Amino acid sequence: MLNKTDIRYCLDTIGEMFPEAHCELVHENPFELVIAVALSAQCTDVLVNKVTKNLFKKYKTPEDYLQVSLEELQQDIRSIGLYRNKAKNIQKLCRMLIDEYNGTVPKTRDELVELPGVGRKTANVVMSVAFGVPAIAVDTHVERVSKRLAFCRWKDSVLEVEKTLMRKVPEEEWSVTHHRLIFFGRYHCKAQNPQCPECPLLEMCREGKKRMKAAQASG
């Protein structure tokens, strides 16, 4: 794995590439963010934003989601993967917010992960983006980039990746690092077609060097 000096170099370089990295899920308050992140599981932010554009006009509060049938809510989010299960979780989540939190989104990870459809990643996003609490949400992009650049080990679980990043990145940089790693993975170090030839971190990336050698051998 990379040492702290090399990781610092990588993070600074990625920061220069994506200085304006931010949460791309469109929302106006913590409640909308919880719904959007819950919908984003195994789905792109672009598609989620298309759906929530109308969804957030129709539903403003947890009570609104409970005033319609499950079937109607399913139709509202039908274009999103796993929409049936997500609709069920949204209504259960809204019921729990009303019954236990007076309709407001809780601010702690322990409380957030108890909400239906909200896992640790979702909780970290909400804590970081909505409430300004330092957190690193490890999605598919963060995990991929962290492993390709050897910030952690290939066999590490998502939780192990998160804990490793928390150890190696200063706490005050957790949230911005999370967004920058997502942008780097989403727009540069892509899953299928990473831009290795143009990557300023190629010499430090074991995956990139392996891919370049394979390309040269086949070419």
CORDA-V808401 format. One record per residue. N is the residue number from 1. SS is DSSP state (helix for helix, strand for strand, loop for the rest). PSI is psi in whole degrees, -180 to 180 (* if undefined). OMEGA is omega in radians with two decimals (NA if undefined). Layout:
n=N ss=SS psi=PSI omega=OMEGA
n=N ss=SS psi=PSI omega=OMEGA
This chain:
n=1 ss=loop psi=156 omega=-3.14
n=2 ss=loop psi=149 omega=3.05
n=3 ss=loop psi=175 omega=-3.06
n=4 ss=helix psi=-35 omega=3.14
n=5 ss=helix psi=-45 omega=3.14
n=6 ss=helix psi=-38 omega=3.10
n=7 ss=helix psi=-41 omega=3.10
n=8 ss=helix psi=-43 omega=3.12
n=9 ss=helix psi=-44 omega=-3.14
n=10 ss=helix psi=-47 omega=-3.12
n=11 ss=helix psi=-40 omega=3.11
n=12 ss=helix psi=-40 omega=3.13
n=13 ss=helix psi=-46 omega=3.11
n=14 ss=helix psi=-37 omega=3.10
n=15 ss=helix psi=-37 omega=3.09
n=16 ss=helix psi=-33 omega=3.13
n=17 ss=helix psi=-37 omega=-3.07
n=18 ss=loop psi=67 omega=-3.09
n=19 ss=loop psi=-22 omega=-3.09
n=20 ss=loop psi=19 omega=-3.12
n=21 ss=loop psi=138 omega=-3.08
n=22 ss=loop psi=174 omega=3.07
n=23 ss=loop psi=123 omega=-3.09
n=24 ss=loop psi=1 omega=3.05
n=25 ss=loop psi=120 omega=-3.09
n=26 ss=loop psi=126 omega=-3.13
n=27 ss=loop psi=161 omega=-3.14
n=28 ss=loop psi=-8 omega=-3.12
n=29 ss=loop psi=169 omega=-3.11
n=30 ss=helix psi=-36 omega=-3.13
n=31 ss=helix psi=-46 omega=3.10
n=32 ss=helix psi=-36 omega=3.13
n=33 ss=helix psi=-43 omega=3.11
n=34 ss=helix psi=-46 omega=3.13
n=35 ss=helix psi=-45 omega=-3.10
n=36 ss=helix psi=-44 omega=-3.13
n=37 ss=helix psi=-37 omega=3.09
n=38 ss=helix psi=-37 omega=3.12
n=39 ss=helix psi=-22 omega=-3.00
n=40 ss=loop psi=-7 omega=3.12
n=41 ss=loop psi=125 omega=-3.13
n=42 ss=loop psi=37 omega=-3.11
n=43 ss=loop psi=152 omega=-3.13
n=44 ss=loop psi=152 omega=3.08
n=45 ss=helix psi=-33 omega=-3.13
n=46 ss=helix psi=-46 omega=3.14
n=47 ss=helix psi=-41 omega=3.11
n=48 ss=helix psi=-44 omega=-3.13
n=49 ss=helix psi=-34 omega=3.09
n=50 ss=helix psi=-41 omega=-3.12
n=51 ss=helix psi=-44 omega=-3.08
n=52 ss=helix psi=-17 omega=3.10
n=53 ss=helix psi=-44 omega=3.09
n=54 ss=helix psi=-34 omega=-3.10
n=55 ss=helix psi=-44 omega=-3.07
n=56 ss=helix psi=-13 omega=3.00
n=57 ss=helix psi=-34 omega=-3.10
n=58 ss=helix psi=-38 omega=-3.07
n=59 ss=loop psi=116 omega=-3.12
n=60 ss=loop psi=-27 omega=-3.04
n=61 ss=loop psi=165 omega=3.07
n=62 ss=helix psi=-36 omega=3.13
n=63 ss=helix psi=-37 omega=-3.12
n=64 ss=helix psi=-41 omega=-3.11
n=65 ss=helix psi=-23 omega=-3.12
n=66 ss=helix psi=-7 omega=-3.13
n=67 ss=loop psi=-3 omega=3.10
n=68 ss=loop psi=163 omega=3.11
n=69 ss=loop psi=159 omega=3.08
n=70 ss=helix psi=-39 omega=-3.13
n=71 ss=helix psi=-39 omega=3.14
n=72 ss=helix psi=-42 omega=3.11
n=73 ss=helix psi=-38 omega=3.09
n=74 ss=helix psi=-41 omega=3.12
n=75 ss=helix psi=-35 omega=-3.13
n=76 ss=helix psi=-27 omega=-3.09
n=77 ss=loop psi=21 omega=-2.99
n=78 ss=loop psi=-30 omega=-3.10
n=79 ss=loop psi=-7 omega=-3.14
n=80 ss=loop psi=140 omega=3.12
n=81 ss=loop psi=146 omega=3.13
n=82 ss=loop psi=33 omega=-3.00
n=83 ss=helix psi=-32 omega=-3.14
n=84 ss=helix psi=-49 omega=-3.13
n=85 ss=helix psi=-37 omega=-3.14
n=86 ss=helix psi=-38 omega=3.11
n=87 ss=helix psi=-42 omega=3.10
n=88 ss=helix psi=-46 omega=-3.12
n=89 ss=helix psi=-37 omega=3.13
n=90 ss=helix psi=-44 omega=3.14
n=91 ss=helix psi=-39 omega=3.09
n=92 ss=helix psi=-41 omega=3.12
n=93 ss=helix psi=-45 omega=-3.14
n=94 ss=helix psi=-41 omega=3.10
n=95 ss=helix psi=-42 omega=-3.13
n=96 ss=helix psi=-38 omega=3.11
n=97 ss=helix psi=-41 omega=-3.13
n=98 ss=helix psi=-47 omega=-3.04
n=99 ss=helix psi=-34 omega=-3.01
n=100 ss=helix psi=-19 omega=-3.05
n=101 ss=helix psi=22 omega=3.11
n=102 ss=loop psi=31 omega=3.07
n=103 ss=loop psi=5 omega=-3.14
n=104 ss=loop psi=156 omega=-3.12
n=105 ss=loop psi=126 omega=3.11
n=106 ss=loop psi=160 omega=-3.02
n=107 ss=loop psi=-11 omega=-3.09
n=108 ss=loop psi=154 omega=3.14
n=109 ss=helix psi=-43 omega=-3.11
n=110 ss=helix psi=-39 omega=3.12
n=111 ss=helix psi=-41 omega=-3.10
n=112 ss=helix psi=-43 omega=-3.07
n=113 ss=loop psi=-12 omega=3.07
n=114 ss=loop psi=-15 omega=3.13
n=115 ss=loop psi=136 omega=3.13
n=116 ss=loop psi=133 omega=3.11
n=117 ss=loop psi=2 omega=-3.13
n=118 ss=loop psi=114 omega=3.08
n=119 ss=loop psi=-172 omega=-3.10
n=120 ss=helix psi=-40 omega=3.14
n=121 ss=helix psi=-48 omega=3.13
n=122 ss=helix psi=-44 omega=3.14
n=123 ss=helix psi=-42 omega=-3.14
n=124 ss=helix psi=-39 omega=3.10
n=125 ss=helix psi=-47 omega=-3.11
n=126 ss=helix psi=-45 omega=3.12
n=127 ss=helix psi=-46 omega=-3.06
n=128 ss=helix psi=-53 omega=-3.01
n=129 ss=helix psi=-45 omega=-3.06
n=130 ss=helix psi=-35 omega=-3.00
n=131 ss=helix psi=-1 omega=3.08
n=132 ss=loop psi=23 omega=3.11
n=133 ss=loop psi=126 omega=-3.14
n=134 ss=loop psi=127 omega=3.14
n=135 ss=loop psi=153 omega=3.07
n=136 ss=loop psi=112 omega=3.11
n=137 ss=loop psi=118 omega=-3.09
n=138 ss=loop psi=99 omega=3.03
n=139 ss=loop psi=-170 omega=-3.08
n=140 ss=helix psi=-33 omega=-3.14
n=141 ss=helix psi=-47 omega=-3.14
n=142 ss=helix psi=-43 omega=3.12
n=143 ss=helix psi=-46 omega=-3.11
n=144 ss=helix psi=-49 omega=-3.11
n=145 ss=helix psi=-42 omega=-3.12
n=146 ss=helix psi=-36 omega=-3.13
n=147 ss=helix psi=-39 omega=3.11
n=148 ss=helix psi=-38 omega=-3.11
n=149 ss=loop psi=2 omega=3.09
n=150 ss=loop psi=32 omega=2.96
n=151 ss=loop psi=-29 omega=-3.14
n=152 ss=loop psi=-172 omega=-3.10
n=153 ss=loop psi=153 omega=-3.13
n=154 ss=loop psi=-36 omega=-3.04
n=155 ss=loop psi=-5 omega=-3.10
n=156 ss=loop psi=141 omega=3.05
n=157 ss=loop psi=171 omega=3.11
n=158 ss=helix psi=-43 omega=3.13
n=159 ss=helix psi=-38 omega=3.12
n=160 ss=helix psi=-37 omega=3.08
n=161 ss=helix psi=-46 omega=-3.14
n=162 ss=helix psi=-47 omega=-3.11
n=163 ss=helix psi=-37 omega=3.11
n=164 ss=helix psi=-46 omega=3.13
n=165 ss=helix psi=-37 omega=3.13
n=166 ss=helix psi=-32 omega=3.10
n=167 ss=helix psi=-36 omega=-2.98
n=168 ss=helix psi=-13 omega=-3.14
n=169 ss=loop psi=133 omega=3.11
n=170 ss=loop psi=140 omega=-3.06
n=171 ss=helix psi=-38 omega=-3.12
n=172 ss=helix psi=-10 omega=3.13
n=173 ss=helix psi=2 omega=-3.08
n=174 ss=helix psi=-52 omega=-3.03
n=175 ss=helix psi=-46 omega=-3.13
n=176 ss=helix psi=-35 omega=3.09
n=177 ss=helix psi=-42 omega=3.09
n=178 ss=helix psi=-49 omega=-3.12
n=179 ss=helix psi=-39 omega=-3.12
n=180 ss=helix psi=-38 omega=3.09
n=181 ss=helix psi=-36 omega=3.08
n=182 ss=helix psi=-47 omega=-3.14
n=183 ss=helix psi=-42 omega=3.14
n=184 ss=helix psi=-43 omega=3.13
n=185 ss=helix psi=-34 omega=-3.09
n=186 ss=helix psi=-37 omega=-3.01
n=187 ss=helix psi=-8 omega=-3.10
n=188 ss=loop psi=-62 omega=-3.12
n=189 ss=loop psi=64 omega=-3.03
n=190 ss=loop psi=160 omega=-3.09
n=191 ss=loop psi=-49 omega=-3.03
n=192 ss=loop psi=-39 omega=-3.08
n=193 ss=loop psi=69 omega=3.12
n=194 ss=loop psi=146 omega=-3.09
n=195 ss=loop psi=61 omega=-3.07
n=196 ss=helix psi=-45 omega=-3.08
n=197 ss=helix psi=-30 omega=-3.11
n=198 ss=helix psi=5 omega=-3.00
n=199 ss=loop psi=126 omega=3.12
n=200 ss=loop psi=-10 omega=-3.13
n=201 ss=loop psi=13 omega=-3.06
n=202 ss=helix psi=-43 omega=-3.07
n=203 ss=helix psi=-15 omega=-3.14
n=204 ss=helix psi=-1 omega=-3.01
n=205 ss=loop psi=112 omega=-3.12
n=206 ss=helix psi=-38 omega=3.14
n=207 ss=helix psi=-42 omega=-3.13
n=208 ss=helix psi=-44 omega=3.13
n=209 ss=helix psi=-37 omega=3.11
n=210 ss=helix psi=-42 omega=3.14
n=211 ss=helix psi=-40 omega=-3.13
n=212 ss=helix psi=-40 omega=3.10
n=213 ss=helix psi=-41 omega=3.13
n=214 ss=helix psi=-40 omega=-3.13
n=215 ss=helix psi=-40 omega=3.13
n=216 ss=helix psi=-39 omega=-3.13
n=217 ss=helix psi=-37 omega=-3.12
n=218 ss=helix psi=-19 omega=-3.11
n=219 ss=loop psi=* omega=NA
